[in-house]
Amino acid sequence: MKPTTADIRNVAIIAHVDHGKTTLVDAMLRQSGIFSAHAAVVDRVMDSLDLEREKGITIMAKNTAVIYKGVKINIVDTPGHADFGGEVERTLKMVDAVLLLVDASEGPLPQTRFVLKKALERELPVILVINKIDRPDARIDEVIDEVYDLFIDLDATEDQLDFPIMMTNARAGTAAVRGEAAGRSLQPLFDAILSHVPPPTGDPSATLQFLVTNLEYSDYVGRLAVGRVFEGTLRAGEIISLCGIGGEVKKLKVALLYGYEGLSRTEIPEATAGDIVAIAGMEDVTIGDTISDAEEPKPLPRIAVDEPTVSMVFSINTSPFAGRDGKFVTSRQVRARLEKELLGNVALRIDFSGTDYFTVMGRGELQLVILIEMMRREGFELSVSRPEVVTKTEGGAVVEPVEALFVDVPDAHLGAVTQALGMRRAKMTKMINPGQGRVRIEYRIPSRGLIGFRSEFLTLTRGTGLLNHLFDGYDPWQGPIPERINGALVADRVGRATAYAIFHLQSRGTFFIGEGVQVYEGMIVGENSRPVDIDVNITKEKKLTNIRAAGTDEALRLVPPRILSLEAALEFINEDELVEITPASIRMRKKILDAGKRPRRKE
């Protein structure tokens, strides 16, 4: 039977990172009968990217669908990190309501504010879901009060403040209406969706309007345009108009039409107003395009997202070890990959004016790090610069992006953290000390003040501090901010690092590589304990003589090297340094490799 608009509900799940969105979707899929009783299903089944599973976060928004009491519920799982805010913004274009997940212990956090603000701006109804109610430190009533305070702080209307409240344990797959007995399944949540999520509006007989909000790829049919039918009816095989950027209109044919059910796409003959589907046969389509009537096209407004705040320069790898590991090493190949990324990433901006380098701008450091890591795993080699903020000029004055920073630290580390943030131009706006050994502080800080700070913060708090930040507008340029205090230990020749050399140099600072690692002139091998850079011979070997004590070499005790991740390497480097990225290695180097041509850092 062909579904009508009343038989559809479109809902997005939004929350701070790690509050249980993907786990809840897992439970909803299991209890809807999508999987067979004996099917082996991995946890966080919606996180299909390797990086998502490794980092435990959702990077790309994804949609699925379940059938409950004859109603098709389209569910979109969104990222929680503000760096992937572009994913959230385009996702909200597809839905008619949101499930706001909040941890029963942690309460609303910075990204909760971000995603809720976007939902309220679109006037989407909210169902509040207090998750992880089984936690021993759950404080349900306090958290609900905090959510109400957040709604009021975001200027929510009276209607928006009148939202239903559900209690869930996503891991156990249970839900209950607040004030009622604990549920044994998610049925109360499904019922709440049917009751409080409005059916989509739209006339199946009106002029076709389909907004492309995502792109997927199939090995069989190629690129798929994913989106929502806002008006009219879309049929497989019909000729349509593709309304692109700048008003460009192309006539194309809908080769195949797919609906969603669980984790699979099913070929369907048509889709009516309100449904979320995928279209095959449109290789030139991009996110934000409108698919409309062939003769009288009516384009929808394009998806608007917040401007990027952080930039990096991507360039080809020019180190002496270039081409050893990667399959894709030329500027043409790097450019093609970045152009492909633009098709599906609405929050990204790229300046292609350079020949061998490209300026890539995104919503945050993490977004660009994820892109780099994906390229690395695909076989690319490249060099990237230190992250920089994207400034603007307003009224003849330079303004820079500013972040709202939320810090949670033990009392013992409060002084050190406050001092470090003061040096980075942070201004305290709020402090909460519940008297339980930890302090919550809110700051406004220039975005560039956070570059390189996360590693320092973890060191200052011995890994016990929590750090979250959120874009908070633009302020006048705040003045200079100190860079890395310590200099670098730089290899002065090509060769292989030896235990003998490292042992005699380790008093100078901390090494990033161990014995046996190949190095080249200009490669950064460690951090100096003083503010100056030092060129070191890390390949030096012990001179052999006729008189040797047995076991002398074995007696060398080396301090284990501090191996830097990609994020840590990007935070470490200064303006005159690069991170060299290959499928097998992450190295840091000076932009000018020759020590004789390189300007010296002064103490």
matplotlib code that plots the C-alpha trace (Angstrom):
import matplotlib.pyplot as plt

x = [0.0, 1.3, 2.1, 0.4, 2.0, 0.1, 2.0, 5.4, 7.4, 10.8, 12.9, 16.6, 18.4, 20.6, 22.9, 26.3, 29.0, 28.8, 25.4, 24.1, 22.6, 24.0, 23.3, 19.7, 19.3, 20.8, 18.1, 15.3, 16.5, 16.6, 13.2, 11.5, 12.3, 14.8, 17.2, 16.4, 16.4, 19.7, 21.5, 24.9, 24.8, 27.7, 27.3, 26.9, 25.8, 25.2, 28.8, 30.0, 33.3, 36.4, 37.3, 33.9, 34.4, 38.0, 37.2, 33.8, 32.0, 29.7, 31.3, 28.8, 25.0, 23.2, 19.6, 17.6, 13.9, 11.7, 8.0, 5.9, 2.2, 2.1, 3.9, 7.3, 9.7, 12.7, 15.5, 18.6, 21.6, 23.7, 27.2, 27.6, 30.8, 30.5, 33.2, 30.7, 28.0, 27.5, 26.3, 23.7, 22.5, 21.8, 20.2, 17.7, 16.4, 15.0, 13.1, 10.0, 11.1, 14.1, 14.8, 17.1, 19.3, 20.8, 23.0, 21.3, 24.5, 26.4, 23.3, 23.3, 26.9, 28.3, 27.3, 23.8, 23.4, 24.7, 22.4, 19.4, 19.9, 19.8, 16.6, 14.9, 15.9, 14.1, 11.1, 11.3, 9.3, 11.5, 11.1, 13.5, 15.1, 17.0, 19.4, 21.6, 19.1, 20.8, 24.0, 24.7, 25.4, 22.2, 20.6, 17.5, 15.5, 18.4, 19.3, 15.7, 15.8, 19.1, 17.5, 14.6, 17.2, 19.0, 15.7, 15.0, 18.6, 18.1, 14.9, 12.6, 8.9, 6.1, 5.1, 8.8, 9.0, 6.0, 7.9, 7.4, 10.0, 11.1, 13.4, 15.6, 18.4, 19.5, 22.0, 19.3, 16.7, 14.1, 12.0, 9.3, 7.4, 8.6, 6.6, 5.5, 6.9, 10.1, 9.5, 10.7, 11.1, 11.3, 7.6, 6.8, 9.4, 7.9, 4.5, 5.8, 7.2, 3.8, 2.0, 4.4, 6.2, 3.9, 3.4, 5.2, 3.4, 3.3, 0.9, 1.7, -0.1, 1.9, 5.0, 7.9, 10.5, 13.2, 16.1, 19.5, 20.9, 23.4, 25.4, 26.1, 27.8, 26.9, 29.3, 26.4, 24.7, 27.3, 26.5, 23.2, 21.4, 19.8, 17.1, 13.5, 10.5, 8.9, 6.2, 4.9, 5.6, 8.9, 8.9, 11.6, 12.3, 10.8, 12.6, 13.3, 15.2, 18.3, 18.6, 22.2, 24.4, 23.8, 20.5, 21.9, 19.2, 19.9, 17.4, 18.1, 16.4, 15.8, 17.4, 16.4, 14.6, 15.4, 13.6, 15.2, 14.3, 16.7, 20.3, 19.3, 18.0, 15.0, 14.1, 10.7, 8.6, 7.8, 8.0, 5.5, 5.8, 7.4, 9.5, 13.3, 14.7, 17.8, 18.0, 20.5, 21.5, 22.8, 26.6, 26.7, 24.4, 25.8, 24.4, 21.9, 20.6, 16.9, 15.2, 12.0, 9.6, 11.1, 9.1, 8.4, 11.2, 10.8, 14.2, 14.2, 16.6, 20.1, 21.4, 23.2, 25.8, 28.0, 31.3, 34.5, 36.8, 40.0, 42.3, 45.2, 47.4, 47.5, 50.5, 52.3, 54.9, 58.4, 60.4, 63.4, 61.1, 58.3, 56.7, 57.9, 54.5, 51.7, 49.9, 48.7, 51.4, 50.9, 49.1, 46.6, 45.6, 45.4, 43.3, 40.9, 40.4, 39.7, 37.2, 35.5, 35.3, 33.6, 30.7, 29.5, 30.9, 28.9, 30.9, 34.2, 35.7, 38.8, 41.0, 42.5, 44.4, 47.8, 49.6, 51.1, 49.2, 45.5, 44.1, 41.4, 39.0, 36.6, 34.5, 37.2, 40.5, 38.8, 37.0, 40.2, 42.1, 39.4, 39.7, 43.5, 43.2, 40.8, 43.1, 46.0, 44.2, 43.2, 46.9, 47.6, 50.8, 50.8, 52.2, 49.9, 50.6, 49.8, 46.1, 45.2, 42.0, 40.0, 39.6, 37.1, 37.1, 34.1, 33.8, 37.5, 38.7, 39.9, 37.7, 38.5, 36.4, 35.8, 34.9, 32.8, 35.1, 33.8, 36.4, 35.8, 38.9, 39.9, 40.5, 44.2, 44.7, 42.6, 45.4, 47.6, 44.7, 43.5, 47.1, 47.5, 44.2, 45.0, 48.1, 45.9, 43.6, 40.8, 38.2, 36.4, 32.6, 31.3, 32.6, 30.7, 32.2, 29.7, 32.2, 32.8, 36.4, 35.8, 35.2, 33.4, 34.5, 33.3, 35.5, 35.4, 38.6, 39.9, 39.8, 43.5, 44.1, 42.9, 45.3, 47.8, 46.1, 44.4, 47.7, 48.9, 45.6, 45.8, 49.4, 48.3, 45.4, 47.2, 44.4, 41.6, 40.3, 37.4, 37.5, 34.6, 34.3, 31.7, 31.9, 30.5, 30.8, 33.5, 35.4, 38.0, 41.5, 42.8, 46.5, 49.4, 49.2, 52.3, 53.3, 55.1, 57.7, 60.2, 62.3, 62.7, 65.4, 66.1, 68.0, 71.0, 71.5, 70.0, 70.3, 68.9, 68.6, 70.9, 70.6, 74.0, 73.1, 69.7, 71.3, 73.8, 71.2, 68.2, 69.3, 68.6, 64.8, 62.1, 62.4, 59.5, 61.2, 63.0, 66.0, 66.2, 63.8, 64.9, 65.5, 66.4, 67.9, 65.3, 63.1, 61.9, 62.9, 62.1, 61.3, 64.2, 64.0, 65.0, 63.3, 65.8, 65.9, 69.0, 70.3, 71.4, 73.2, 70.8, 72.5, 75.9, 77.4, 79.9, 83.4, 84.7, 88.1, 90.0, 89.2, 85.5, 83.6, 81.2, 77.6, 78.3, 75.7, 73.1, 73.6, 72.3, 69.0, 66.7, 63.7, 60.7, 59.9, 56.7, 54.9, 52.6, 49.3, 48.2, 46.2, 49.2, 51.6, 49.4, 49.2, 53.0, 54.3, 55.0, 54.6, 57.9, 57.1, 55.0, 53.5, 54.4, 51.6, 51.9, 49.9, 52.7, 54.1, 53.4, 56.5, 57.2, 59.7, 61.0, 59.6, 63.3, 65.2, 68.7, 70.0, 72.3, 69.3, 66.9, 66.4, 67.2, 64.8, 66.1, 65.9]
y = [0.0, 3.4, 5.5, 8.8, 11.8, 10.9, 7.6, 9.3, 10.8, 12.5, 12.9, 13.7, 12.6, 15.5, 15.6, 16.4, 13.9, 10.6, 11.1, 8.0, 8.9, 6.1, 3.5, 4.6, 4.2, 0.7, -0.2, 1.3, -0.8, -4.0, -3.5, -2.6, -6.0, -4.8, -7.5, -11.2, -12.8, -14.7, -12.0, -10.9, -7.1, -5.0, -2.1, 1.4, -0.1, 3.3, 4.3, 2.7, 4.6, 3.0, 6.4, 6.6, 3.3, 4.1, 7.5, 6.5, 9.5, 10.1, 12.1, 11.8, 12.2, 9.0, 8.1, 5.0, 4.1, 1.8, 0.8, 1.1, 0.6, 1.1, 4.4, 4.9, 6.7, 8.2, 8.6, 10.7, 10.2, 13.4, 14.2, 15.7, 17.6, 21.3, 20.8, 18.8, 21.4, 21.4, 17.9, 18.9, 21.9, 20.1, 17.2, 19.5, 20.5, 16.9, 16.5, 17.8, 17.3, 16.3, 14.0, 15.9, 13.4, 14.5, 12.4, 11.9, 12.8, 15.2, 17.3, 19.7, 20.5, 22.9, 20.9, 20.4, 24.2, 24.2, 21.5, 22.8, 26.3, 25.1, 23.1, 26.1, 28.4, 26.1, 26.0, 22.2, 20.5, 18.9, 15.6, 15.6, 12.3, 11.9, 9.0, 6.8, 6.9, 3.8, 5.7, 5.6, 9.4, 10.2, 13.5, 13.5, 16.3, 18.7, 17.9, 18.6, 21.9, 22.7, 21.8, 24.2, 26.9, 26.2, 26.6, 29.9, 31.1, 30.4, 32.5, 29.5, 30.4, 29.2, 26.5, 25.3, 25.1, 22.7, 19.5, 15.9, 14.2, 10.6, 8.5, 6.0, 3.5, 3.2, 0.4, -1.7, -0.6, 0.7, 3.9, 5.4, 8.7, 10.8, 10.0, 6.6, 3.2, 2.1, 0.6, -2.8, -1.7, 1.4, 1.3, 4.4, 6.3, 5.1, 6.1, 9.6, 10.0, 9.2, 11.6, 14.6, 14.6, 16.2, 14.5, 16.2, 18.9, 18.9, 18.2, 15.1, 16.7, 19.9, 20.8, 18.5, 19.9, 17.6, 19.1, 17.2, 17.1, 14.2, 12.2, 8.5, 6.1, 2.6, 0.3, -0.7, 2.6, 5.2, 8.5, 8.7, 12.0, 11.7, 14.1, 14.9, 15.3, 18.6, 18.9, 16.7, 13.1, 11.8, 8.8, 6.5, 6.9, 10.4, 13.5, 16.2, 19.5, 19.7, 23.3, 23.9, 26.7, 30.1, 29.1, 26.6, 24.1, 20.7, 18.1, 14.7, 11.3, 9.6, 6.3, 4.5, 5.5, 4.0, 4.1, 3.3, 0.5, -0.3, -0.3, -1.2, 0.7, -0.7, 0.1, 1.8, 3.1, 6.5, 8.8, 11.4, 14.6, 14.1, 11.0, 10.7, 8.8, 8.4, 9.0, 7.3, 8.6, 12.1, 12.3, 16.1, 16.6, 18.4, 19.0, 21.9, 21.3, 21.1, 18.5, 19.8, 19.7, 19.3, 22.1, 24.5, 24.1, 25.7, 25.6, 25.6, 27.9, 26.4, 25.0, 27.8, 26.8, 28.8, 30.1, 28.2, 29.4, 27.4, 26.9, 24.8, 24.7, 21.3, 20.8, 18.0, 16.1, 17.5, 15.7, 13.4, 10.4, 11.5, 8.7, 5.8, 4.9, 6.6, 5.8, 9.4, 11.9, 14.6, 17.9, 16.9, 13.8, 15.8, 18.5, 15.9, 14.3, 17.7, 18.6, 15.3, 16.2, 19.4, 17.6, 16.1, 18.5, 21.7, 23.2, 23.1, 25.8, 25.4, 27.9, 26.2, 29.3, 27.7, 25.2, 22.8, 23.9, 24.4, 26.4, 24.2, 26.0, 24.2, 24.6, 23.4, 21.6, 18.2, 18.4, 19.0, 16.3, 13.8, 14.8, 14.4, 11.0, 9.8, 10.9, 9.2, 5.9, 6.1, 6.2, 10.0, 11.7, 15.4, 18.1, 20.3, 23.6, 24.7, 25.5, 29.2, 31.1, 32.6, 36.4, 38.9, 42.6, 44.5, 48.2, 48.5, 46.5, 42.9, 40.6, 37.0, 34.0, 33.5, 30.3, 29.8, 27.5, 25.2, 23.7, 21.1, 20.6, 19.3, 22.0, 21.2, 22.2, 25.3, 27.8, 26.3, 26.1, 29.6, 31.0, 29.1, 30.4, 33.9, 33.9, 32.8, 35.9, 33.9, 35.9, 34.1, 34.6, 32.2, 29.9, 27.2, 25.4, 22.8, 22.0, 18.4, 18.7, 19.9, 23.4, 24.3, 27.5, 29.2, 31.5, 33.4, 32.9, 33.6, 30.5, 30.7, 30.6, 27.0, 25.9, 23.7, 24.0, 20.6, 18.7, 21.4, 21.2, 17.4, 17.8, 20.5, 18.4, 15.0, 13.8, 14.5, 17.8, 18.1, 20.6, 21.6, 24.6, 26.1, 28.9, 32.1, 34.8, 37.3, 39.9, 42.5, 41.1, 40.3, 40.8, 38.4, 35.0, 33.1, 30.1, 27.0, 27.9, 25.2, 24.8, 21.7, 19.0, 18.8, 16.1, 17.5, 14.6, 11.6, 8.2, 5.9, 7.0, 5.1, 4.2, 5.6, 9.1, 9.2, 8.2, 11.1, 13.6, 12.8, 15.2, 18.0, 17.3, 14.8, 12.6, 11.8, 8.8, 5.7, 3.7, 2.6, 5.2, 6.7, 10.5, 13.3, 16.7, 19.2, 16.5, 17.3, 14.4, 15.9, 18.9, 20.9, 21.8, 25.3, 27.9, 27.5, 24.9, 22.7, 20.7, 17.3, 14.2, 11.5, 9.0, 9.1, 5.7, 4.6, 4.4, 0.9, 0.1, -3.1, -2.7, -3.1, -4.1, -6.8, -5.6, -1.9, -1.1, -3.1, -0.9, 2.2, 3.1, 5.1, 7.1, 5.9, 8.3, 10.4, 9.3, 12.1, 11.5, 13.5, 15.9, 16.3, 16.9, 19.7, 21.3, 21.1, 22.7, 26.4, 28.6, 27.6, 23.8, 21.3, 17.9, 15.3, 12.7, 9.3, 6.1, 4.7, 7.7, 11.0, 13.2, 16.8, 18.8, 22.3, 24.1, 24.9, 21.6, 23.0, 24.1, 26.8, 28.6, 28.3, 31.3, 30.6, 30.9, 33.2, 32.7]
z = [0.0, -0.9, 2.2, 2.7, 4.4, 7.6, 7.7, 7.9, 10.8, 10.3, 13.4, 14.2, 17.3, 18.6, 21.7, 23.1, 22.1, 23.9, 25.4, 23.6, 20.3, 18.2, 21.0, 21.1, 17.4, 17.7, 20.3, 18.1, 15.1, 17.2, 18.7, 15.5, 14.1, 11.5, 12.5, 12.8, 16.2, 15.4, 13.5, 14.9, 15.1, 16.3, 18.7, 17.3, 13.9, 12.5, 12.9, 9.6, 9.2, 10.8, 12.3, 13.9, 15.6, 16.7, 18.2, 19.5, 17.9, 15.0, 12.1, 9.3, 9.7, 8.6, 8.2, 8.7, 9.0, 11.1, 10.8, 14.0, 14.1, 10.3, 10.4, 8.8, 11.2, 9.4, 12.0, 11.4, 13.7, 13.9, 15.1, 18.6, 18.0, 17.1, 14.5, 12.5, 12.8, 9.1, 9.3, 12.0, 10.1, 6.8, 8.7, 10.4, 7.0, 6.6, 9.8, 11.5, 15.1, 17.2, 20.1, 22.4, 24.4, 27.6, 30.0, 33.3, 35.2, 33.0, 32.0, 29.1, 27.8, 25.2, 22.2, 23.7, 23.5, 19.9, 18.5, 20.5, 19.3, 15.7, 16.3, 18.0, 15.1, 12.7, 15.1, 15.4, 18.3, 20.9, 22.8, 25.7, 26.4, 29.7, 28.9, 31.1, 34.0, 35.3, 36.2, 40.0, 39.9, 37.9, 39.0, 36.8, 38.4, 38.5, 34.8, 33.7, 35.5, 33.7, 30.4, 31.1, 32.0, 28.7, 26.7, 28.5, 27.8, 24.1, 24.1, 23.5, 23.1, 25.4, 22.9, 22.6, 26.5, 26.5, 25.6, 26.7, 28.8, 28.4, 30.6, 28.8, 29.2, 25.6, 26.3, 27.9, 25.4, 27.8, 28.0, 30.1, 30.3, 33.2, 36.3, 35.2, 36.0, 34.3, 31.0, 29.7, 26.1, 23.9, 23.1, 25.2, 23.1, 19.8, 21.1, 22.0, 18.5, 17.0, 19.4, 19.4, 16.1, 13.5, 10.2, 7.4, 5.5, 1.7, -1.1, -3.1, -6.2, -6.1, -8.1, -7.2, -4.8, -3.5, -1.5, -1.6, 1.9, 1.7, -0.8, -0.7, -3.0, -4.3, -6.0, -8.4, -9.3, -8.4, -6.6, -4.7, -3.9, -0.5, 0.7, 1.4, -0.9, 0.4, -2.3, -5.0, -6.0, -7.2, -9.6, -10.9, -14.6, -14.9, -16.3, -13.7, -13.4, -11.3, -9.9, -9.0, -7.7, -9.3, -10.8, -13.2, -14.4, -16.0, -17.3, -15.9, -15.6, -12.2, -12.9, -9.7, -6.5, -3.1, 0.2, 3.6, 5.9, 8.7, 7.3, 3.8, 0.8, -1.1, -4.6, -4.8, -7.7, -6.2, -3.1, -1.9, 0.0, 3.4, 2.7, 2.8, -0.2, -2.3, -6.1, -8.5, -11.9, -11.1, -11.1, -11.1, -8.1, -5.0, -1.5, -1.5, -5.0, -5.7, -7.8, -9.3, -12.1, -15.6, -17.2, -14.3, -11.7, -8.3, -6.5, -2.7, -0.7, -0.5, 2.8, 4.7, 7.3, 9.7, 8.2, 8.7, 11.6, 11.1, 8.1, 7.2, 4.1, 2.4, 0.1, -1.6, 0.3, -0.5, 2.1, 1.2, 2.0, -0.3, -2.3, -0.2, 1.3, -0.6, -3.8, -4.3, -4.1, -6.8, -6.5, -9.1, -7.0, -3.8, -5.6, -7.0, -3.5, -2.0, -4.8, -4.0, -0.3, -1.2, -2.8, 0.5, 3.1, 3.2, 6.1, 4.1, 2.0, -0.1, -2.0, -5.0, -6.2, -5.4, -7.7, -5.2, -2.1, -1.1, 1.8, 3.5, 5.9, 8.2, 11.4, 13.7, 14.1, 14.6, 11.3, 9.4, 11.4, 10.4, 6.7, 6.9, 8.6, 6.0, 3.2, 4.9, 5.1, 1.4, 0.5, 0.1, 1.1, 2.0, 4.2, 6.3, 8.1, 11.6, 12.0, 11.8, 12.4, 9.6, 10.3, 8.8, 8.3, 9.7, 9.7, 8.7, 11.7, 11.8, 13.8, 14.8, 15.8, 19.5, 21.4, 24.5, 26.5, 29.3, 31.7, 34.4, 36.6, 40.1, 42.7, 42.8, 39.2, 39.1, 39.5, 36.7, 34.2, 35.0, 34.5, 31.2, 29.8, 31.0, 28.8, 25.9, 26.2, 27.8, 29.9, 32.6, 32.5, 35.1, 37.8, 39.6, 42.6, 44.0, 46.8, 45.6, 44.6, 41.1, 39.6, 36.4, 34.7, 31.5, 29.4, 26.2, 24.3, 20.8, 18.7, 18.0, 21.8, 21.8, 19.1, 20.8, 24.2, 24.5, 25.1, 27.5, 29.4, 29.7, 31.1, 33.6, 34.9, 34.6, 32.3, 34.8, 33.3, 30.8, 28.0, 25.6, 23.4, 21.1, 18.4, 19.9, 17.3, 16.4, 18.5, 17.6, 17.3, 20.8, 20.2, 20.2, 21.9, 22.9, 20.8, 21.9, 24.6, 23.9, 20.8, 18.7, 18.4, 14.7, 12.8, 10.9, 8.5, 6.8, 8.5, 11.1, 14.8, 17.1, 20.8, 21.4, 20.0, 21.7, 25.1, 25.0, 23.7, 25.9, 28.6, 26.1, 26.0, 25.0, 21.9, 19.6, 17.9, 19.1, 18.0, 14.4, 12.9, 9.6, 9.8, 7.3, 7.7, 8.9, 10.5, 14.0, 16.3, 19.7, 21.9, 23.4, 27.1, 26.2, 23.9, 21.0, 18.2, 18.2, 15.3, 16.6, 15.1, 16.1, 13.8, 15.6, 16.3, 18.9, 17.6, 17.6, 19.3, 20.0, 23.7, 24.5, 27.6, 27.0, 27.2, 27.1, 24.5, 26.3, 29.4, 27.7, 29.3, 27.0, 28.1, 26.0, 23.2, 23.3, 20.2, 18.9, 17.3, 14.3, 16.6, 18.9, 16.1, 14.6, 18.0, 18.5, 15.3, 14.9, 11.8, 10.4, 10.6, 8.9, 9.6, 6.9, 6.6, 4.8, 5.1, 7.3, 9.2, 10.8, 10.9, 11.8, 9.9, 9.3, 6.2, 5.3, 5.7, 5.2, 8.6, 7.0, 5.3, 8.3, 10.6, 14.2, 17.1, 19.8, 23.5]

ax = plt.figure().add_subplot(projection="3d")
ax.plot(x, y, z, "-o")
ax.set_aspect("equal")
plt.show()
